[in-house]
Amino acid sequence: MTTGHDPRPAPVHLRAGGTSVVVAVDGGRLPRILHWGQDLGALDEDALAGLHRAALPAIGDSAVTYPQPVPVLPQLAEGWLGRPGLTGDAEGRRWAPKFREATFDLDPGADGGPVLRSTAHDPEYGLTVEVEIQVLAAGGLVRQRARVTNEAATPYRVQGLELALPVPPSASEVLDLTGRWSLERVPQRRPFHVGEWVRASRGGKPGLEHTLLLVAGEEGFGFRHGTVWGTHLAWSGNQVLAAERTPADTRHLAAGELLLADEVVLGQGESYRSPWQYGSWGTGLDALAARFHRHLRARPGHPRSPRPVVLNTWEAVYFRHDLATLTALAERGAEIGAERFVLDDGWFLGRRDDTTSLGDWSVDPAVWPEGLEPLAARVRELGMDFGLWFEPEMVNLDSELARAHPEWIFDAGHGPGLPSRHQHVLDLGHPEAYACLFERMSGLVESLGIAYIKWDHNRYLLDAGHGPDGRPGVRRQVEQAYRLMAELKAAHPGLEIESCASGGGRVDLGVLEFADRVWPSDCNDPHERLEIQRWTGLLVPPEMQGTHIGAGESHTTHRVHPLDYRAEKALWGHLGVEVNLLGVDDETRAALGRWVAFHKEHRTLLHSGEVVHADLPDPALRLEGVVAADRSEALYAFSVTERPSTWPPGRVRLPGLDDDRLYSVRAVYPGSPPPAGAVLPPWQRDGVTLPGRVLRLVGVEAPSLDVDRSVLLRAVSRPAS
């Protein structure tokens, strides 16, 4: 560890995972990032000092109107007219902090990656701020957070704490995501104009419409080309992401928790710490995503056992529960190769539809006179583990819990507020409510041997007033949800949790510290799932995305698709089945079994390899896949999503392979072979062997497919002759 107090030290160079972050730490000021992106190689102090001088702008009579290196915590008092880093006050005073006398220390960080910590003070305001910047060894992500401490006697109200990551002038476009229920992760682009592009979430969770990441990149960037920089906030509550370009043409990406009134009021000696802001970069979105994937896969708690194939009961039976039907469903699931049986909504006291009973987490004796033990035991006899659905943070007013403890329901002064799906929010900030919930959930996990919890979260926290005074309780709710997940897993080693929130409404690196997978969408329509999974994959690797084979007619869009297309789109994640296996014929069950077997055969590749997407000129076509870490094999899917304006589709290039190795490429058909008389390109009949460089630069002729059809292409390396 090195420590610096020299007012003019050379910049600090943080290097790990192919990333360089060069940070100015001179003049007693908080850190300013001079470079974030491609590794610059080893630089001595003279080179770093020269880089610093080369990065300083010419300044005339006013530093306020000229460009400056973007501070990680921008301050108005230092001449920053853009989004401020820290906003707050003490009874209307101390609202323009100026931190100085900064010191820093550099920790090599051993295996985790180097860490720069800087501490600065505002003696007039009695505030101290500590900033921590780390480049992670696994993947080369940069992450940063800050902590502000009030040293004065007067309480200090924190209104916001946002950190900033700079991007260069070549970042001329901004990409973010939007969406709605059953159509999450819809991309949208815009020029990086002067001003602010701000995406905020105010519903107590990131939300279905949340952007997931905010990306700036070179004009026309795609998955395989154009340098991009993106930021993400590891937090499951209210938040803000912003892309800002100033009139002086500095550009940065900012992120922070969005705080409600008086959620953070610091007494003397008290501190507030921001969530981690993450940054990833790369040549194309695939490289940006790969850094997040490598980071998640390197964590000690990342799920490493083969991801069990799930049979979920929701779309098969909905609320129609009985032992005989669900036992038969489990038996059919075991026949096709399912390894985990998840009993969804409808099992608890009085639950016949979604209007009642949330919060009453005891098994309904009217539906389950012998309890759930016979079903759980039969599931285990069949070689599957047993999972159960909960919505722990929600409550119906028509429930025993709400009638007994109305004070446990959030209320901002107008009663429990608008219902959503007939439900309201249980305030986990009440210690008694938290204890009650933990006791009931933990007791069921213990008594039933539950291996997996599908954790749902359907209502936004519109009016989350903590009783009895109605102060905002959103931040506390998120912390308590994290705590509940952590304590359940600590009490029951091996327990896995899925984060579901009306589908993909709570997908972030905060909840993924506790959850083992996310549910990207309630929509199982493969036409929509292709895009939802593609864009969720900017952050989440395949093994952490739940991808289920749904019914022939989608329950959300009412489109009809053949089994092979539904199964192929579910192949690429943590596979599950929601088809009602009791309502399909033997031929369909056999085909499902073949797809499950194919997934098991290839899931080591799918759940450890690098995800790739070809940049195809025709928006009606898609090619994506997974390439093994050692480049020995790859699996791709070529799909047609709408009718192209030209036909046939032409050649498609296969990304990600080793240029200097030979690959045998064949079309594979886990379900049904191509129909008799299908028009196939000549190479597809017997396969083709070509160098990776040729497959990357020239490609292969794509098969002619109807809309919403696909074919799998498998590439396996061969020794050079």
N, C-alpha and C positions, 0 to 999 in steps of 0.2 A: 504494500500500500504506500502510495506517495501522497504528500500533503503540500499544498501550495498556498503561500501568502503573498508572494511577489505580485505587485500591482500590474506587471507586464509579463506574465509567464507566457510561454508558447502555448498554442491551442493543444487540447487533449485529443488524441486520436484513439477512438474506440473501434476495434476491428474484430469481427467474428462472423463465421458463416457466410463469407463472401461479401460482407457489407462493411463499408467504412462510414463512420460518423465523426466528423471533425468539429470540435466544440471550442469556441472562444471563451476563455475564463479570465480575461484581463480586466483591469480597471476597477476591481471590486464589484463588478456587475454580475448579475445572474447569467447562466450560460446562454450563448447564442450559437446556433448550429450553422456552420459555414458550408458543410457538405453532408448530404445523406444520400447514399446510393452505392454505386459500384466500388469495390475494394480498390483503394489507391496504392496498395503495397506498403512496404515499410517506409516510413518517413521520419527522418531525424528532426531535432528541434529547429535547425536552421530551415529545413524544408517546410515545416509546419508554420514557422514564423513568416516565411515568404508567402505561403498560401494565404495567411491571414491578411498580409499587406495587399496581396493581389485581389482580395475579395472586398476591400473597403472602397466605398464610393467616393467620388469627389463631392465635397459639401461646400456650398456657398455661404450665404449669410444666415441660414436657418437650417439647423439639423432636422427640424420638424417636417419639412416638406421634401426632404431628400431620402433616397432609399437607405436602408440599413439592414445588416444581418438580422433575421427574425429572431427575437428573444423567445425562449421556450415559454416564458411567462411575460407577455407584453404588458407594459405599464404606461398609462397616460402621462405620468410625471416625467418619463424619459422621452417624451415626444412622440409616442405611438398614438396615432389617431384612429387605428383600426379597432378590432374587437379586443377588449381588455382581458388580461389574464385573470386577475383577481378583482371581483366586485364585492363590496360590502360596506358597512358603516357601523358606527357606535352612536346611536341616538342622533343620527344626521350629521355626524362628524367622522373624521378619519376615513374619508371615502376615496382619497386619491393616494394610495400608498406609493412609496418610493424606496425600494429595497436596495441596499448598498452594503459596503464592507463585506462582500461575499468572500467566503473561503471555500476551498474544495478539497476533496480527497478522491483518489482513484484506486479502486479495488480491482485487481485483475480478474476476480470473479471465478477463478478456477474453471470448473467444467461448465458453469452456467453462462459465462460470457462477462466481459468487463463492465464495471459499474462506475459511473461518475456521480458523486454526491456533492451538492453545493448548498451552503447555508448562508443566508443574507438576512439583514435586519433593517427595520425601519424604526429607529429609536424614538422619533417623535410620536409615532403611532403605537409603539409598544407591540409591534408585530414581528414575528420571525417566520421565514419561509424556508423550507428545505425542498430541493428538487433532486430527483433521482432519475438518471438516464442509463439505460442498459442496452447493449447489443447482445442478443442471445446467440449462443454458440450453435444451437440446433436450429438452423434455418436462416439466421441472420436478420431476424426481426429486430427492430428497435422498439423499446417501450419506455415510457416515462410517466412519472406521477409526482405530485407535490403535496406537502403538508404545511398548513399555516397554523401558527400557534399564537394565541393572545396572551401577552405578558402583562397587559394593563389591567387595572382594577375594573374599568368599565367594560361590560360585555360587548363583544364584537359579533355582529351578525354577518355571516358569510352568505352572499347572494349568488355567487358563482365562482368557480375556479376552473378555467380552461387552459389547457396547454396547447402549444402549436408546434407543428413540424413543417419546415420550409420545403418548397418545391421550386425547381429552377424555371426560368422563363420559357423553356421548351415545353413545359406542361401547359398546353393551350386548350385542352378539353377537360370537362368534368363529367364523370359518370357516377350516378347513384341509382338506387333501386326504389321502387314503390310497390304497391300491391293492395290486396284486399283478401277477404276470406276466400279460400280455395283458389287464389291466384296470387300467391306471394312472389316476390323477387322479380318484378318486371323492370328491366333496365331502361334508363332514360339518360340522354346525353345533352350537353349544351356547351357552347364556347365558354372559356374561362374569362368572362368579362370583368372589368373593374367593378368592385362592389363585393357583396357577400351572397353566397348561396347557402342557405341555412336549412338543415333538416332537424326538426325537434320531435321528441316523443314525450307526451305528457300523460299517458294512460297508466303509469305504474309498471309498464313493461315495454320493451322495445316496440312491439306491435306488428301487426300484419303488414302495415304500410311502411315499416321502418326500412331504412336504406341498407342496414347491415354494415356496409363500408361506404366511404366516400373516396373516390379515386380521381386523381388528376393525371393526365398523360399527354404524350405527344400526339399531334393531330393524326386522326385515323387509326389509333392504336387498336389492336385486336388481342386475341388470346396468345398469338405466337410472335407478334411484332409490335414495335413501339414501346419506348420506356414508360413505365407507369409507377406512380406512387400512391399508396392508399392508406387510410387510417380507419381504426375501429376502436370503440370504447368497450372495455371488458366490464360491463355493468348491465344488470337486468331491470333497471328502473328508468325513471325519467332521464333524458339525456339530450344533448345537442351536438351535432356535427356541422362544421362549417368550412367552406372553401372561400378564401378571401384573397382578392387581388387589390392592392392599393394603387392610388394614382402614381406613386413612385415605382410601380411595377414589381413590388415584392409580392410573393404568392406563398400562401401557406394553408395547411389543413389543421383545423382546431377541433378539440373534442373535450367535453366535460359533462359532469352530472348537472341536470337541470333541477335546481333546488326550489322548493316552494317556500312560502313565507315562514320565516323563523324555524325552518327545519334544522338549521345549524346555527346556533347561537353559542359562542364560545365564552365561557367564564374565564377568569384569570387562570392561566396555566393549562387551559384546554386546547385541543388541536382538532383539526379536520384534515383528513387525508383523502385526496381524490382517487377515483378508480384509475387503473392503468390505461393509458392511451397507447395503442399499438400502431406501429407503422410497418408496412411491407412495400417492397419495390421489386421491379424486375423488368426484363424484356418481354412484354406481353403479360396478359392477365394470368396465364398458366404459371409463370414464374412467381408472380405475386402470391397466388394461391398456394403454391408449393411451399413457400416459407411458412405460412400458417400451418399447413399440414405437417411439416417436419417438426415444428414446435410442439404441436399437440401430441404427435406420436412419440416424442422424446420424454414426455412427462412420466414420472414414476407410476402415476395412477391411471395411465391410459389403458383402455381395455385391450389386452393382447391375446386373450384366448380366442379361438375361432368364434365369430359372432353367430350365435345360434339362430337358425331359421325360425321365425315367429309365426304362430297361428293366432291371429287376433279375432275375437268374436264379434266386434262391433257391427260391421256391415253384414255379417252372416245372420245375426239374431236380434240386434238392437236390444230392446228392453225385455224381449221374450225369453226369460230364463227358466229353465227347469233342468233337473239333474240328468234325466234320460237323454234329452236333446244335446246338452253340452258334453255329456260323456261320449255319445256317438260322434259328435263333431271332433272331439279330441282323438278318438280312435281313427277316424278318417285322416286327421292331420298327421298322426304317427305313420300311417301307411304311405303318405307322400313324402315323408322325410322331415317333418317339422320337429324342432328340438325345444321349443318354448311355447307354452300355451298361455295366452293372456286373456283373462276374463275382464271384459270391459264394463262400462257403466250399466247399472241395473241390479246389482247384487245386494245392496244394503237396505236398511229398514224403510219400508214403504215406497221404495223407488219403482214406479211403474212407467213414468215418463219424466220429462225434465222439469216439471213444475214443483216438485217437492223433494225433501229429504236430504239435500246436500248438507253435510255436517253430522249426519247420524251414522257414523261409521261403525255400525254393527250389522252382522249378517241377518237378513230378513228371514225370520222363522217361517213366515207364510209361504215363501218361495223355496226356501232351503231348510226344511224341517230337521234335517240331520246336520245342518251347517254346511260349510264348504269343504269340510275334511274329506268326504267321500270323493268329490271331484278332484281335489288336489292329490289325493292318494292314487287315484286311477291315472291321472296325468303322469305322475312319477313312475308308476308301473309301466307305462308306455314308453319310458325313456326320455320324457320331456321334463323341463322344470316349469314351475308354476308362477305366473305373474298376475297382478291385480291392478285395476284402475282406481285411482283416487283423484279427487279435485280438492286438495287439502285447504287451499286458501279461500274457498268459496262456501256460501251458505244459502239455502232457500229460506225465505221467511216462513214458509210452511214446512217447518221441521221442529223436532223436539229441541234441538240445540238453540234455535232462534227464540223459541218460546221460553226456554229456561234462562237464556242469557242475551236479551236484546242489547245489552250494553257492550257486547263483544262485536257488534256489527259497526263498521265504519259509518260515521255521521258527521258531516261538516256543518250542521246546524239546521238542516231542512229534512231531517229524517234520513233513512237509508238510501234515498236517491232513486234514480231511474233503474229499474231492473233491466238486465240483459240476459236473455235465455232464462228469465224468471229467477235470477240469482243476484246475490249481493256478496260483499267481501267480508270475510272474517278477519278481524284485526288481531294479528299475531303479536302486536305490541303489548297486549294484555298478557301478563305472565300466566294467568290461569287458563286463558284460551290456548296459549301455546302448549302448556303442560297437558291439557286435555287432549289436544290433537296428537301430540307425541305418544301419549299413553295408548290411545286407541290404535294408531297406526302400528306402533311397535309391537303391541300385543298380537295383532293380526299377522304381522310378518313372522313373529315367533311361533304362534300356534299353527299356522298353515304352512310354514316352511317356504314363505314367499321369496323367490329369487330376484324378482323384477317388479318395479312399480312404474306404471304409466301415469305420470304426474301431469294432470291437466290444469289449465288456468284460462277460463273463458271470458271473464268480465274485466273490462278496464277499471282502473281505480279512479273514477271520475270525481268522487267526493270523499276521499279517504281521510276523514277527520277522526283523530284519536280521541276517544272519550276520556273524561267527561267534558273537556273544554273545546273539543273540535279542532285542535291544532293538527296540521298536516302530518300524516303518518306513513307516507309513501316510502320514504327512505328506510325507515325502521322496518317496514313490511318486507322489503327486499332483503335486508340483513337477516331478518328472522326466517325467511324462506331458505336462504343459504344455510343458516344454522340448523334448521330442521332436517334438511337433506344430509348435512354433515353428521349430525348426531344419530340419525337413523342408520347411516352407513357404518358409523363407528360401533354402534350397538349390534349390528348384524353384518359381520365381515362377509364380503362377497355379494351383498345386495347391489343390484344395478337399478338405475333410475333413468327414465326417459323424460326429457323436457318437451311437453306439448302445451300449446297455448292457442286454442282454436286452430290448431295446425302449427304454422311456423311463427307464432307471435312472440316467442321467447328463445331466440337463437343468438347467443353471444358467448364470448370467452369467459364472462363472469359465471354464468350458470354451468358452463362446461368444466369448471373446476369441480363440480359435484355430480353432474349428469354424465351418463355413458353414451347417450345418443340423443338426437333431437328428431322431432317429427316435422318435416319441412312443410307439410300441407295436409289438410283434410281431404284434398282432392287426389284420388287415385287414377284419374283419367290420364293415360300415358301421353296423350298429346300435350297436356299441360305440364305433366311431371317432368318431361324432358327438359323444359326450360326452368322450372322451379328448382330441380336438382342441380342443373348446370350453374345457376347463379348462387344458390346456397353454397355450392362447392367452392366459391371464392374464399370462404372461411373454413368450412367444415369438410373433413376428409370423408370418403365413401363409407368407411366402417362406422361412422357416427351419424349417418343419415338413415332414418327408417324409410325403406322403400318397399311398398307392399303391392302384390298383385290383387287388383280389385275385380269386381264383377264385370261381366261382358258389357252391360250397360252401366256407365258410370253413375254413381249415386248423386254426384254433384253437378255434372254437366249433361247427363243423359246421352252422351255420345256412345256409340257402340264400336268396340274394337275386338279383333280376334285375340285369342289367348297369347299367341306368340308375340304380338306387339306389346301387350300388357306385361308379359313376363320379362321380355327383353329390357324394358325401361325400369323394371324393378330389380333387375340383375345387379345394378351398379352400386348398390349400397348395402345396408344391413337388411337382408331380404326378409320379407314377411308375406303372408297370405291372408286375405280377407274374403276370398271367395267362399260362398256357402257350400262347403263340400258335401253337404247332405242333399243339395238340390241340383247337382250336376251329374252327368252320366259317367260311366266307367272310363270311357275314352278321354274325357276331359281330366279326370283325376289322374289317369296314367300320364297324360301330357304334362300336367303340373308336376308330377313326380320326376319326370325327365328334366324339367327346368330346375327344380330344387337340386337334383343330383349334379347338374352342370354347374350351378352356383357353388356347391360345396367343393367341386373339383377345382374351381378357379378362385375361390375366395381368398386364398393366401395372396395371390397376385392382386386381386381387386382391392384388398384391404391393406396393402403395403406399398403398392406401386405409385408412380407419378401419374396424375390425371392430366390428360392432354386433350386439346380441341383444335381441329384444323380451322383455319380462317378460309372459308369457302366464299367465292364471289357471289353465289346465288343464295339469297336468304331463305329459299325454300329447302335447302339441303343442310344436313348436319353430319359431321363426322367427329366422333369423340371416343376416347378410350382410356386404358390404363396400361402403362409400360412398366415392366419390372425394374426395380432399383438397379439391378446389374445389367439391364438392357437385353436380357436373354430371351424375353418373350413379351408379347403385347396382345391385348384383346381390344378390338375397335367395334363400334356400331356405326353403320352408315344408315341414315334415315331420310325420308322425304316427308316434310311436314305440311306442304301445300303444293299446288300444281305449279311447276316452274314455267316460266314464259318460253324457255327453249328446251328442246328434248333431242336426244337423250342427255343425261346429266353430265357426261364427260368424265375426265379423270379427277380423282381425288388423291391428295398426298397424305401419306401416313407419317405423322409427326412423332418425335421422341426417340426414334431408334438410333443405334450406333451406326454412324456413317460407314464404318469400315468392316462391318460384319454382314454376312449373307443371311437372309431371312427367307424361310419358306412361308408363303402367305396363302391361306385357304379360307374359303367361306365355310362356316360351321352352322349347323341347324339343330339345336338342342330339342326343339319341339317337332315341327312338321317340315319335311323336305320341300323344296320349291315345287310348285304345282307343275304337272305335266304340261309341256308346251311353253314353259316360261322362257322368255328371251334373256339369255345370259351372255355376258361378255366371254370371249373365248378362254381367257385365263382362268375364269372361275370354275370351269369344268374339272380341271385337274390341279389347279393351283399354279403358283409361279414362284420362282426363286430369284431374288434380286438383292443387291447391296442396299443397306439402309440409306445410303446417300441417294440412290436412284429412287427409292420409295419416298424419300422426303422431298426431292426436287421434281420428280416426274410423276410418280404415283401410279395408280392402276385405274383402269376404266371402271366407273361405278356401275353397279347393276341398275337396271331400269325397274323402278318400283312404283306402285300406286301410293297415293297419299296415306300417311300414317301407317307405313310399313317400313321394315328395317331388315338388315342382314348383318350378321356378325362376321368379322374378319379376324382370323387368328394368325399372328406372325410369330414364328419360332426360329431362333438363330441356328444356323448350321455352320459346321466348320468349313473354312475355305478349302477348296480342292487344290 
